[in-house]
């Protein structure tokens, strides 16, 4: 996940430098069917990747929390059966 954030920081910095005019050699590069700059499309794709990764990890976290709860309830149940 840290790699996605690092990639987004790099692309955002490059995009800023291109917008300011410091690096002007890629300003004419456009994605034909979107009529957007290449860096804007790359930034959008990174954001989509980061969002999908976060959603996957939140689902995995929910499953881990449920597993922990099941283990706790099984432990309580075995304690009640022993009495």
Helices and strands as residue ranges (DSSP letters): H 2-20, E 30-31, E 36-37, H 38-82
